[in-house]
């Protein structure tokens, strides 16, 4: 059994989520201790519990010690990753998109397409928006060989959650291809979605979108944001997400959730400035893709390369974690280089033997 110290690097839930996903894919039992040790409230939160159990359900695995507040647990993967239809309810405003990211590596290697309904928080700080997953991450995963779509059925916000997203994955035919993004190219028109729930009288979607468009226009970047007013969410909330593709196929995005005391105009300007900052850095991915791509590149058959806006603690954590499973990842002068494990359906046992 492989032991993973959750207090390493960022000491966050990122280590918990991807340790389980990678263990399931390489067929290696894992014990995680000091889970989320460096967070204000250490131990597993509801969203982490559901993520671990979702991975177990997908691969027929078993767990021990997986409960809210636990700082140590074990995960023993099953023999195959099963596709089909799944439903997971976090029960709180915990992030549905983070749960999606937890099971997505497994879904890439499932024996048939995967469809998952996930209920919880949809838009919040410190988690990617569904728009980012669908319009920024998914197109790059398509280049690696897997088709992913993420749709919002019902928006959900902090503190109540109760939002719903639908995730659909068509697995790879053989294995993931490596990703090479070393030329930033030129970004064309930027698009986006300004969504607000129960806030039409205050014109929140229009105000977020206009502030973002104006700031990008002043910087010489063309942007068109769709205004959406929702009435299905259980309470009021808002989110703005934008994305763009370069002439060389690179993807950049930025987003921001609404919050008490955070004006619509401030959200629009923040999103625009975040996008421009990553764009001007010469990076080939945005600050969120920086760490999101690491697990997929670690599973690919070949060497992936991309340039990040800046090094982050989540990037450092994910590079350290894939090293525990036999992959190699480095970052030098903002270029990430990852030598993948060349995972395919028939090589799980071989990888486990090599590691053990």
Phi and psi in degrees as a GROMACS rama.xvg file:
@    title "Ramachandran Plot"
@    xaxis  label "Phi"
@    yaxis  label "Psi"
@TYPE xy
-80.9817  131.624  UNK-2
-102.245  129.896  UNK-3
-119.144  124.527  UNK-4
-87.2284  107.797  UNK-5
-69.3479  -6.26491  UNK-6
-88.4047  -4.21183  UNK-7
-69.4085  150.768  UNK-8
52.5367  -117.699  UNK-9
-72.2155  -22.0658  UNK-10
60.9778  34.8131  UNK-11
-111.854  -177.651  UNK-12
-67.0112  -17.4914  UNK-13
-57.6705  -42.7333  UNK-14
-64.4419  -41.153  UNK-15
-61.0981  -51.715  UNK-16
-61.6112  -51.5791  UNK-17
-78.0144  -23.5877  UNK-18
-62.6457  -41.8897  UNK-19
-68.693  -44.9852  UNK-20
-61.4536  -45.3462  UNK-21
-67.544  -38.5949  UNK-22
-61.7906  -40.803  UNK-23
-63.7159  -38.1938  UNK-24
-78.6364  -34.3594  UNK-25
-90.4913  -4.06937  UNK-26
73.2546  36.1197  UNK-27
-121.424  122.412  UNK-28
-59.7328  147.046  UNK-29
-137.898  143.301  UNK-30
-117.375  123.259  UNK-31
-107.348  125.922  UNK-32
-124.588  163.388  UNK-33
57.3607  38.2114  UNK-34
-60.16  126.099  UNK-35
53.8384  39.4876  UNK-36
-60.0812  -33.9849  UNK-37
-93.1579  6.13073  UNK-38
-88.7634  158.639  UNK-39
-57.8397  -37.7673  UNK-40
-116.874  93.5083  UNK-41
-62.9663  164.679  UNK-42
90.8832  172.75  UNK-43
-72.8642  137.606  UNK-44
-100.276  168.844  UNK-45
-52.5115  -39.8042  UNK-46
-66.3017  -31.2118  UNK-47
-73.5488  -39.4209  UNK-48
-59.0214  -48.9208  UNK-49
-65.0944  -36.3116  UNK-50
-61.9101  -45.2645  UNK-51
-64.4296  -45.2972  UNK-52
-66.8184  -32.1079  UNK-53
-66.0056  -42.8888  UNK-54
-62.3752  -40.656  UNK-55
-63.0584  -42.3286  UNK-56
-64.4211  -37.3927  UNK-57
-69.3294  -34.4464  UNK-58
-110.533  6.3421  UNK-59
70.2223  30.5446  UNK-60
-87.8381  174.801  UNK-61
-126.092  154.525  UNK-62
-133.894  160.813  UNK-63
-145.325  133.547  UNK-64
82.8195  13.6855  UNK-65
-90.0911  100.527  UNK-66
-154.796  161.034  UNK-67
-60.6793  127.562  UNK-68
94.7264  -14.3394  UNK-69
-67.0406  138.929  UNK-70
-107.019  -1.1725  UNK-71
-146.033  136.21  UNK-72
-155.214  164.776  UNK-73
-122.975  152.724  UNK-74
-139.182  124.002  UNK-75
-118.014  112.746  UNK-76
-71.4365  155.662  UNK-77
-85.9722  -167.667  UNK-78
-89.0517  -18.9255  UNK-79
-150.775  158.927  UNK-80
-98.9441  115.198  UNK-81
-95.3597  129.439  UNK-82
-79.3982  -168.328  UNK-83
117.732  -164.487  UNK-84
-101.713  134.658  UNK-85
-132.004  153.842  UNK-86
-134.974  126.816  UNK-87
-131.128  130.093  UNK-88
-119.477  115.012  UNK-89
-68.3816  -32.3131  UNK-90
84.9158  -4.85505  UNK-91
-137.778  -167.765  UNK-92
-86.9804  15.1111  UNK-93
-56.4312  150.602  UNK-94
-69.0125  121.056  UNK-95
-71.2739  -33.7874  UNK-96
-71.6771  -33.5325  UNK-97
-68.2514  -35.7419  UNK-98
-64.9159  -40.4403  UNK-99
-60.1692  -42.8866  UNK-100
-64.0108  -29.211  UNK-101
-67.0309  -41.6468  UNK-102
-95.5901  -11.4674  UNK-103
-59.4092  -42.166  UNK-104
-58.315  -37.9589  UNK-105
-67.815  -42.9471  UNK-106
-60.566  -29.1137  UNK-107
-60.3521  -27.2063  UNK-108
-115.913  19.6986  UNK-109
-69.0332  161.014  UNK-110
-81.9182  -5.38105  UNK-111
-161.216  168.504  UNK-112
-55.1746  150.205  UNK-113
-115.589  134.328  UNK-114
-127.559  127.753  UNK-115
-131.717  133.121  UNK-116
-102.868  120.571  UNK-117
-121.782  127.34  UNK-118
-114.833  138.331  UNK-119
159.006  -144.054  UNK-120
-82.2051  137.619  UNK-121
-109.214  -40.3811  UNK-122
-121.969  122.909  UNK-123
-167.795  165.663  UNK-124
-70.5283  156.4  UNK-125
64.6168  25.0226  UNK-126
-151.361  143.883  UNK-127
-68.5274  149.675  UNK-128
-81.0042  156.845  UNK-129
-57.6701  -33.1954  UNK-130
-61.5564  -39.0818  UNK-131
-66.9322  -44.1257  UNK-132
-62.2395  -42.6716  UNK-133
-76.368  -39.9581  UNK-134
-100.704  -12.9587  UNK-135
-117.284  -57.0556  UNK-136
-71.4144  -48.6937  UNK-137
-57.1913  -42.029  UNK-138
-61.9231  -32.9841  UNK-139
-73.7786  -36.3453  UNK-140
-65.6497  -31.5881  UNK-141
-62.8269  -36.5812  UNK-142
-67.1493  -23.748  UNK-143
-87.8825  -9.19783  UNK-144
117.603  1.99092  UNK-145
-122.602  140.385  UNK-146
-102.687  125.076  UNK-147
-130.584  137.709  UNK-148
-134.102  144.344  UNK-149
-131.853  121.196  UNK-150
-125.704  145.222  UNK-151
-93.5179  118.261  UNK-152
-85.8996  -41.5439  UNK-153
-148.18  123.083  UNK-154
-61.7875  150.36  UNK-155
-147.1  139.716  UNK-156
-130.991  164.874  UNK-157
-68.8031  136.231  UNK-158
-102.331  -4.44904  UNK-159
-87.4993  -29.2711  UNK-160
72.2137  -125.273  UNK-161
62.7359  20.0254  UNK-162
-88.8489  164.474  UNK-163
-136.905  132.554  UNK-164
-121.647  152.919  UNK-165
-116.215  127.178  UNK-166
-116.824  128.934  UNK-167
-124.038  133.942  UNK-168
-133.784  126.447  UNK-169
-100.875  113.11  UNK-170
-63.8159  166.75  UNK-171
-68.3765  151.392  UNK-172
-75.4117  -39.5944  UNK-173
-128.918  -61.9314  UNK-174
-160.895  168.753  UNK-175
-75.8015  135.445  UNK-176
-82.3346  149.14  UNK-177
-68.9858  160.582  UNK-178
-116.403  126.032  UNK-179
-119.349  113.097  UNK-180
-133.267  88.28  UNK-181
-119.498  -1.79032  UNK-182
-124.345  113.685  UNK-183
-64.8948  -32.744  UNK-184
65.7947  -159.428  UNK-185
-122.381  127.364  UNK-186
-79.1724  130.393  UNK-187
-85.328  -142.229  UNK-188
-66.7612  135.045  UNK-189
-92.1735  139.108  UNK-190
-121.783  167.12  UNK-191
-171.644  176.383  UNK-192
-133.199  124.495  UNK-193
-105.091  108.091  UNK-194
-112.982  134.402  UNK-195
-140.541  148.545  UNK-196
-115.577  127.576  UNK-197
58.5385  31.5264  UNK-198
-129.879  20.5979  UNK-199
-59.1106  -40.8519  UNK-200
-58.9646  -26.0496  UNK-201
-95.405  3.1119  UNK-202
53.8332  39.333  UNK-203
-62.3306  -45.6025  UNK-204
-61.2276  -44.0243  UNK-205
-62.8801  -41.4632  UNK-206
-69.5623  -41.0813  UNK-207
-61.9786  -48.2111  UNK-208
-63.4001  -44.7704  UNK-209
-64.0033  -42.9869  UNK-210
-62.7122  -38.973  UNK-211
-69.3101  -46.9605  UNK-212
-60.4526  -42.5528  UNK-213
-64.522  -41.5686  UNK-214
-67.5646  -41.3795  UNK-215
-68.225  -38.7158  UNK-216
-61.2578  -40.2118  UNK-217
-63.3648  -25.6526  UNK-218
-93.2134  4.33981  UNK-219
84.6201  19.2377  UNK-220
-113.136  123.61  UNK-221
-76.0633  134.346  UNK-222
-144.593  137.828  UNK-223
-133.025  117.461  UNK-224
-113.052  128.574  UNK-225
-77.8086  134.056  UNK-226
-96.5181  124.47  UNK-227
-127.624  130.106  UNK-228
-115.498  118.625  UNK-229
-104.945  146.31  UNK-230
-126.272  7.66612  UNK-231
-92.2233  -20.3679  UNK-232
-65.1771  155.221  UNK-233
-74.9092  -19.0739  UNK-234
-155.758  171.872  UNK-235
-69.4267  150.763  UNK-236
179.006  173.64  UNK-237
-155.858  159.472  UNK-238
-158.426  144.274  UNK-239
-125.411  129.663  UNK-240
-134.499  136.205  UNK-241
-130.995  159.343  UNK-242
-157.135  157.616  UNK-243
-152.262  153.414  UNK-244
-117.791  140.717  UNK-245
-93.11  171.282  UNK-246
-65.4971  -15.6551  UNK-247
-104.905  10.2565  UNK-248
86.9602  8.60259  UNK-249
-76.4385  153.749  UNK-250
-126.256  135.226  UNK-251
-132.652  146.532  UNK-252
-150.875  166.162  UNK-253
-154.747  149.814  UNK-254
-153.304  167.621  UNK-255
-159.912  132.93  UNK-256
-90.2175  155.709  UNK-257
-73.6107  157.198  UNK-258
-157.428  158.505  UNK-259
-58.6197  125.741  UNK-260
85.2915  1.3021  UNK-261
-103.023  109.355  UNK-262
-71.306  158.035  UNK-263
-60.7015  -41.865  UNK-264
-65.1032  -37.69  UNK-265
-65.3146  -37.9703  UNK-266
-63.8596  -46.6152  UNK-267
-59.6539  -44.5994  UNK-268
-67.8777  -39.3139  UNK-269
-60.8944  -47.0009  UNK-270
-62.755  -43.8753  UNK-271
-62.9605  -45.3156  UNK-272
-65.3894  -38.9203  UNK-273
-62.1874  -45.3355  UNK-274
-61.5208  -46.557  UNK-275
-64.5148  -36.9931  UNK-276
-62.5753  -45.2276  UNK-277
-68.1784  -39.0421  UNK-278
-61.9801  -46.262  UNK-279
-70.7219  -16.467  UNK-280
-72.9458  -14.3789  UNK-281
81.4718  11.0798  UNK-282
-71.8846  157.496  UNK-283
-101.747  -4.4295  UNK-284
-139.594  162.449  UNK-285
-87.6552  179.095  UNK-286
-65.7894  -21.8631  UNK-287
-85.5921  -41.5063  UNK-288
-61.8001  -25.7522  UNK-289
-43.7155  -48.1817  UNK-290
-101.648  -25.5475  UNK-291
-62.2205  -33.3257  UNK-292
-77.384  -18.1411  UNK-293
-57.6063  -50.1986  UNK-294
-61.7692  -37.4663  UNK-295
-69.6656  -41.886  UNK-296
-63.7764  -33.6329  UNK-297
-67.6174  -24.5499  UNK-298
-93.8072  -10.8655  UNK-299
-73.5651  164.188  UNK-300
-100.547  85.8301  UNK-301
141.885  -171.34  UNK-302
-104.99  125.468  UNK-303
-100.825  145.698  UNK-304
-140.491  135.362  UNK-305
-157.242  159.798  UNK-306
-109.112  128.664  UNK-307
-102.274  154.686  UNK-308
-63.6405  -37.712  UNK-309
-165.055  159.114  UNK-310
-80.7059  136.847  UNK-311
-122.956  165.021  UNK-312
-69.0584  -29.9185  UNK-313
-70.5834  -36.3023  UNK-314
-62.1198  -47.8344  UNK-315
-58.8402  -42.2442  UNK-316
-63.0205  -46.1414  UNK-317
-68.6444  -36.6527  UNK-318
-64.8999  -40.2655  UNK-319
-63.6723  -42.6603  UNK-320
-65.7021  -44.9274  UNK-321
-64.6422  -26.2711  UNK-322
-64.204  -30.0622  UNK-323
-69.487  -19.4845  UNK-324
-106.046  10.2824  UNK-325
101.379  -7.55479  UNK-326
-84.9736  166.059  UNK-327
-125.019  126.84  UNK-328
-138.251  134.37  UNK-329
-135.518  161.471  UNK-330
-138.828  126.932  UNK-331
-142.941  127.27  UNK-332
51.0416  42.8042  UNK-333
71.3134  5.29301  UNK-334
-99.3752  122.878  UNK-335
-92.3735  131.242  UNK-336
-126.156  122.474  UNK-337
-128.393  123.18  UNK-338
-93.9556  112.965  UNK-339
-76.711  167.912  UNK-340
-87.1307  -6.13357  UNK-341
56.1622  48.8005  UNK-342
-72.2217  136.272  UNK-343
-140.067  170.532  UNK-344
-56.4567  -35.5349  UNK-345
-90.7285  4.03989  UNK-346
-112.553  10.797  UNK-347
-62.8497  -45.1824  UNK-348
-65.0124  -39.2911  UNK-349
-62.8789  -42.247  UNK-350
-63.9544  -42.0235  UNK-351
-61.3972  -40.6829  UNK-352
-64.1171  -41.3848  UNK-353
-62.8112  -39.3125  UNK-354
-71.8386  -33.4908  UNK-355
